[in-house]
Amino acid sequence: MKHARTLAVMLAAAATLSYATAQEKSDDTPLNTPARYLFPDDYMADPSAHVFEGKLYIYPSHDWESGVTDPTDGNHFNMRDYHVFSTKDPEKGKVTDHGVVLSLEEIPWAGRQLWACDVAEKDGKYYMYFPAKDKNDIFRIGVAVADKPYGPFKPQPHPMRGSYSIDPAVLEDNGSYYIYFGGLQGGQLQRFRDNKAIECGTIPGKDEEALPARVARLSDDMLEFAEEPRPVVILDAEGNPLKNGDPHRFFEAAWVHKYNGKYYFSYSTGTTHMLCYAIGDNPYGPFTYQGVILTPVVGWTTHHSICQYKGKWYLFFHDSTPSGGHSHLRSMKVCELQYNPDGTIRTIAGEPR
Ligand code: FUB
């Protein structure tokens, strides 16, 4: 396991290096950007950040030592509730914990594992999108609704119709809302093709096209898909979809933000432990691969969000340094994100060198 991790880190470093060579016009030596642990008192991961009512709100998943140590299919990520955090200054300000805003027992259809969530605002109501395994151990995406960004969130009685897999993230764009989702292996994305469950979940071979994340426009009431989810295709510089053997292919943790009129699709590469991004001209893509946002952190997973606040751009992410490297006990962090003049993102070192 240790060797596999070392190899993955070396591959990631090599991938970053080759990107740096390909992008000679911008200096892409990973930056040692100072990062702040946002809530040292408890383990919080997968932070999704948004500005609501003039404040930064952060919606993480809540890691804890549940006694489940088996990492098969991510069983050890056995989360049972969500907290909400807010701050007026992510760099130095007080971070308020608004406490538990939704818990497993309140969700009638859910069995276990409240993984990475996101929240969107529409017409003064707040909608939390969260994955959980249903009573048959299949990941579905649920919605919970609140009157305030800090909850409490009341879950709908059923998951979204036709939903599957994990890691929902919502983009508001010109009055429409788009939900991105999907995650491989423990996230079960490989068990679906064309939005239908298949008999045996299979991961493509290294020379086959990588499995894509999915995107769908949300219904006007924000509670369902308004359309069949579509694949989020990532193209290489020649216009070909990334292959599954590419260390930069999508694995989980989709996030989309807009910068200078372009759509930035960012994601975790999972097995190669990077955060990467691709740029497109509309919310559906296709997106063209650009580079690495964050090199590997301590811990197996890497997961993030990107948000502008008071004129600066921030990367919210997590690592397992405070827990001594336990992958299921992660701590949320924030650091500044910088762009090059051409709109590409400066790579940040996940572990300071
Ligand atoms: O936190 C549980 C899972 O780990 C998330 O849903 C994935 O993105 C990974 O961070």
Boltz pocket constraint, residues with backbone or C-beta under 6 A from the ligand:
constraints:
  - pocket:
      binder: B
      contacts: [[A, 45], [A, 46], [A, 61], [A, 77], [A, 114], [A, 115], [A, 116], [A, 166], [A, 167], [A, 183], [A, 252], [A, 253], [A, 301], [A, 302], [A, 303]]
      max_distance: 6.0
